[in-house]
């Protein structure tokens, strides 16, 4: 769903951004179950604190992302990039520069969802308990630490890949149609291949 280039992507799903948000929100369940399955009160409290923080910042993140989706008019990742290319403007500069506000809110909320400083309150490093993973050690702790470290990857991947794909498409448009553009679909001066409609 995240387009790596103008022809390298897994699938152009009509609700690609919604799928990315849904899949990244599943991590809250792992935190709650990790704190509950350790059979201790303190990790359970740490898990509830982490889940409360993740849910609260998920709302701000969703509203910030919604403003960009309203400007694009689509939930498709490739549709968002194509809308920026057609307007010849990056969405952060749209609406007389006021789109910088949801961009900053998105960056802050995405940082808060990774439980990194200064939003690492659920881990409670000043206390004796370290959060939901207090009772874990060895391989189980390593798995929990690895999973929580990978939590921010989908959120950070939404922004740079859009910009890189837009830059690649603009370079392809400036250079003119490619040799095999007619074979791949020749839409938008050969910069974009024809994508089959997956709406069903």
C-alpha beads as a LAMMPS data file, in Angstrom:
LAMMPS data file: protein, C-alpha beads

200 atoms
199 bonds

1 atom types
1 bond types

-500.0 500.0 xlo xhi
-500.0 500.0 ylo yhi
-500.0 500.0 zlo zhi

Masses

1 110.0

Atoms # bond

1 1 1 0.000 0.000 0.000
2 1 1 2.852 2.398 0.668
3 1 1 4.089 3.247 -2.837
4 1 1 7.872 2.934 -2.985
5 1 1 8.069 4.411 -6.494
6 1 1 5.717 5.169 -9.346
7 1 1 5.592 1.489 -10.312
8 1 1 6.684 -0.404 -7.148
9 1 1 3.816 -0.893 -4.712
10 1 1 1.934 -3.811 -3.221
11 1 1 -1.635 -2.763 -4.018
12 1 1 -3.471 0.443 -4.710
13 1 1 -6.262 0.005 -2.193
14 1 1 -8.976 2.657 -2.221
15 1 1 -8.847 2.894 1.581
16 1 1 -5.064 2.567 1.951
17 1 1 -4.662 5.205 4.669
18 1 1 -7.506 3.646 6.665
19 1 1 -5.852 0.216 6.470
20 1 1 -2.518 1.659 7.647
21 1 1 -4.192 3.375 10.612
22 1 1 -6.129 0.231 11.507
23 1 1 -3.082 -2.036 11.353
24 1 1 -0.949 0.337 13.414
25 1 1 -3.666 0.635 16.058
26 1 1 -3.637 -3.105 16.762
27 1 1 -0.476 -2.629 18.877
28 1 1 -2.609 -1.319 21.734
29 1 1 -4.032 -4.817 22.230
30 1 1 -0.545 -6.291 22.605
31 1 1 0.335 -3.756 25.302
32 1 1 -2.847 -4.471 27.271
33 1 1 -2.421 -8.239 26.987
34 1 1 1.274 -8.002 27.884
35 1 1 0.496 -6.160 31.093
36 1 1 -2.449 -8.360 31.995
37 1 1 -0.748 -11.721 31.313
38 1 1 2.150 -10.993 33.679
39 1 1 -0.347 -11.539 36.545
40 1 1 0.786 -8.542 38.576
41 1 1 -0.953 -5.303 39.483
42 1 1 1.853 -2.912 38.547
43 1 1 2.382 -4.049 34.952
44 1 1 -1.390 -4.001 34.501
45 1 1 -1.494 -0.374 35.644
46 1 1 1.422 0.421 33.335
47 1 1 -0.405 -1.256 30.441
48 1 1 -3.532 0.774 31.135
49 1 1 -1.503 3.989 31.230
50 1 1 0.148 3.105 27.920
51 1 1 -3.165 2.197 26.314
52 1 1 -4.772 5.435 27.530
53 1 1 -1.940 7.491 26.058
54 1 1 -2.014 5.622 22.750
55 1 1 -5.778 5.968 22.371
56 1 1 -5.770 9.663 23.257
57 1 1 -3.024 10.543 20.784
58 1 1 -4.607 8.331 18.129
59 1 1 -7.557 10.737 18.062
60 1 1 -5.319 13.766 17.431
61 1 1 -3.333 11.832 14.827
62 1 1 -6.498 10.792 12.997
63 1 1 -7.896 14.325 12.912
64 1 1 -4.583 15.697 11.627
65 1 1 -4.508 13.049 8.914
66 1 1 -8.150 13.725 8.081
67 1 1 -7.391 17.305 7.084
68 1 1 -4.871 16.106 4.491
69 1 1 -7.316 13.502 3.231
70 1 1 -10.007 16.149 2.790
71 1 1 -7.655 18.224 0.659
72 1 1 -6.734 15.179 -1.452
73 1 1 -10.301 13.900 -1.683
74 1 1 -9.271 10.241 -1.493
75 1 1 -8.041 7.605 0.950
76 1 1 -5.727 5.982 -1.607
77 1 1 -2.018 6.544 -1.036
78 1 1 -1.364 6.842 -4.755
79 1 1 -4.384 9.101 -5.141
80 1 1 -2.914 11.476 -2.549
81 1 1 0.369 11.619 -4.439
82 1 1 -1.375 12.129 -7.778
83 1 1 -3.459 14.952 -6.301
84 1 1 -0.283 16.705 -5.156
85 1 1 1.282 16.237 -8.574
86 1 1 -1.751 17.604 -10.415
87 1 1 -1.853 20.725 -8.245
88 1 1 1.939 21.181 -8.394
89 1 1 1.998 21.909 -4.663
90 1 1 2.804 19.884 -1.595
91 1 1 -0.210 19.700 0.727
92 1 1 1.715 21.284 3.595
93 1 1 1.640 24.565 1.630
94 1 1 -2.041 24.229 0.731
95 1 1 -4.725 26.589 2.114
96 1 1 -2.383 29.565 2.372
97 1 1 0.036 27.629 4.588
98 1 1 -2.498 26.702 7.266
99 1 1 -1.924 22.991 6.599
100 1 1 1.304 23.316 8.596
101 1 1 -0.834 23.114 11.756
102 1 1 -2.183 19.579 11.133
103 1 1 1.295 18.560 9.958
104 1 1 2.823 19.618 13.292
105 1 1 -0.043 17.931 15.192
106 1 1 0.606 14.726 13.208
107 1 1 4.336 14.776 14.004
108 1 1 3.696 15.357 17.718
109 1 1 0.998 12.668 17.935
110 1 1 3.101 10.141 16.000
111 1 1 6.036 10.782 18.351
112 1 1 3.746 10.366 21.345
113 1 1 2.474 7.040 20.039
114 1 1 5.973 5.589 20.018
115 1 1 6.295 6.244 23.796
116 1 1 9.596 8.048 23.320
117 1 1 10.787 11.136 25.180
118 1 1 9.169 13.490 26.116
119 1 1 6.072 11.287 25.891
120 1 1 7.481 8.306 27.815
121 1 1 5.264 8.809 30.873
122 1 1 3.662 5.306 30.713
123 1 1 7.062 3.659 31.152
124 1 1 7.576 5.589 34.413
125 1 1 11.372 5.481 34.472
126 1 1 11.454 7.543 37.670
127 1 1 9.529 4.805 39.493
128 1 1 10.536 1.247 40.271
129 1 1 8.204 -0.134 37.629
130 1 1 9.030 0.197 33.942
131 1 1 5.475 -0.107 32.653
132 1 1 3.701 -3.078 31.117
133 1 1 6.919 -5.096 30.632
134 1 1 8.047 -5.057 34.288
135 1 1 7.713 -8.788 34.911
136 1 1 9.366 -9.848 31.664
137 1 1 13.027 -10.709 31.165
138 1 1 15.170 -12.468 28.612
139 1 1 13.647 -13.375 25.284
140 1 1 10.126 -12.225 26.157
141 1 1 11.381 -8.774 27.115
142 1 1 13.426 -8.620 23.917
143 1 1 10.311 -9.378 21.858
144 1 1 8.308 -6.683 23.650
145 1 1 11.115 -4.132 23.229
146 1 1 11.475 -4.992 19.541
147 1 1 7.766 -4.708 18.880
148 1 1 7.469 -1.375 20.672
149 1 1 10.467 -0.085 18.710
150 1 1 8.769 -0.952 15.420
151 1 1 5.541 0.790 16.413
152 1 1 6.463 4.085 14.758
153 1 1 7.468 2.672 11.372
154 1 1 4.040 2.926 9.664
155 1 1 3.529 6.463 10.926
156 1 1 6.922 7.703 9.819
157 1 1 6.615 5.966 6.448
158 1 1 3.517 7.894 5.398
159 1 1 5.313 11.246 5.032
160 1 1 8.737 10.641 3.344
161 1 1 7.502 8.146 0.768
162 1 1 4.857 10.570 -0.455
163 1 1 7.476 13.258 -0.940
164 1 1 9.938 10.911 -2.689
165 1 1 7.297 9.576 -5.063
166 1 1 6.172 13.106 -5.895
167 1 1 9.770 14.105 -6.661
168 1 1 10.278 11.022 -8.875
169 1 1 7.057 11.702 -10.755
170 1 1 7.975 15.346 -11.336
171 1 1 11.373 14.345 -12.720
172 1 1 9.723 11.814 -15.023
173 1 1 7.238 14.430 -16.192
174 1 1 10.007 16.934 -16.943
175 1 1 11.997 14.398 -18.958
176 1 1 8.977 13.505 -21.098
177 1 1 7.407 10.139 -21.864
178 1 1 9.566 7.095 -21.273
179 1 1 10.290 4.447 -23.898
180 1 1 7.940 1.873 -22.402
181 1 1 5.264 4.302 -21.220
182 1 1 2.764 3.169 -23.845
183 1 1 3.239 -0.421 -22.824
184 1 1 2.548 0.296 -19.134
185 1 1 -0.434 2.580 -19.592
186 1 1 0.898 6.034 -20.572
187 1 1 -1.171 7.992 -18.098
188 1 1 -0.026 11.455 -17.008
189 1 1 2.783 11.813 -19.580
190 1 1 4.225 8.374 -18.814
191 1 1 4.955 9.183 -15.188
192 1 1 2.234 6.932 -13.773
193 1 1 1.359 3.428 -14.908
194 1 1 -2.267 2.452 -15.279
195 1 1 -3.479 0.949 -12.026
196 1 1 -6.347 -1.512 -12.057
197 1 1 -9.382 -0.449 -10.060
198 1 1 -9.543 -2.576 -6.895
199 1 1 -12.837 -1.154 -5.660
200 1 1 -14.657 -4.396 -6.409

Bonds

1 1 1 2
2 1 2 3
3 1 3 4
4 1 4 5
5 1 5 6
6 1 6 7
7 1 7 8
8 1 8 9
9 1 9 10
10 1 10 11
11 1 11 12
12 1 12 13
13 1 13 14
14 1 14 15
15 1 15 16
16 1 16 17
17 1 17 18
18 1 18 19
19 1 19 20
20 1 20 21
21 1 21 22
22 1 22 23
23 1 23 24
24 1 24 25
25 1 25 26
26 1 26 27
27 1 27 28
28 1 28 29
29 1 29 30
30 1 30 31
31 1 31 32
32 1 32 33
33 1 33 34
34 1 34 35
35 1 35 36
36 1 36 37
37 1 37 38
38 1 38 39
39 1 39 40
40 1 40 41
41 1 41 42
42 1 42 43
43 1 43 44
44 1 44 45
45 1 45 46
46 1 46 47
47 1 47 48
48 1 48 49
49 1 49 50
50 1 50 51
51 1 51 52
52 1 52 53
53 1 53 54
54 1 54 55
55 1 55 56
56 1 56 57
57 1 57 58
58 1 58 59
59 1 59 60
60 1 60 61
61 1 61 62
62 1 62 63
63 1 63 64
64 1 64 65
65 1 65 66
66 1 66 67
67 1 67 68
68 1 68 69
69 1 69 70
70 1 70 71
71 1 71 72
72 1 72 73
73 1 73 74
74 1 74 75
75 1 75 76
76 1 76 77
77 1 77 78
78 1 78 79
79 1 79 80
80 1 80 81
81 1 81 82
82 1 82 83
83 1 83 84
84 1 84 85
85 1 85 86
86 1 86 87
87 1 87 88
88 1 88 89
89 1 89 90
90 1 90 91
91 1 91 92
92 1 92 93
93 1 93 94
94 1 94 95
95 1 95 96
96 1 96 97
97 1 97 98
98 1 98 99
99 1 99 100
100 1 100 101
101 1 101 102
102 1 102 103
103 1 103 104
104 1 104 105
105 1 105 106
106 1 106 107
107 1 107 108
108 1 108 109
109 1 109 110
110 1 110 111
111 1 111 112
112 1 112 113
113 1 113 114
114 1 114 115
115 1 115 116
116 1 116 117
117 1 117 118
118 1 118 119
119 1 119 120
120 1 120 121
121 1 121 122
122 1 122 123
123 1 123 124
124 1 124 125
125 1 125 126
126 1 126 127
127 1 127 128
128 1 128 129
129 1 129 130
130 1 130 131
131 1 131 132
132 1 132 133
133 1 133 134
134 1 134 135
135 1 135 136
136 1 136 137
137 1 137 138
138 1 138 139
139 1 139 140
140 1 140 141
141 1 141 142
142 1 142 143
143 1 143 144
144 1 144 145
145 1 145 146
146 1 146 147
147 1 147 148
148 1 148 149
149 1 149 150
150 1 150 151
151 1 151 152
152 1 152 153
153 1 153 154
154 1 154 155
155 1 155 156
156 1 156 157
157 1 157 158
158 1 158 159
159 1 159 160
160 1 160 161
161 1 161 162
162 1 162 163
163 1 163 164
164 1 164 165
165 1 165 166
166 1 166 167
167 1 167 168
168 1 168 169
169 1 169 170
170 1 170 171
171 1 171 172
172 1 172 173
173 1 173 174
174 1 174 175
175 1 175 176
176 1 176 177
177 1 177 178
178 1 178 179
179 1 179 180
180 1 180 181
181 1 181 182
182 1 182 183
183 1 183 184
184 1 184 185
185 1 185 186
186 1 186 187
187 1 187 188
188 1 188 189
189 1 189 190
190 1 190 191
191 1 191 192
192 1 192 193
193 1 193 194
194 1 194 195
195 1 195 196
196 1 196 197
197 1 197 198
198 1 198 199
199 1 199 200
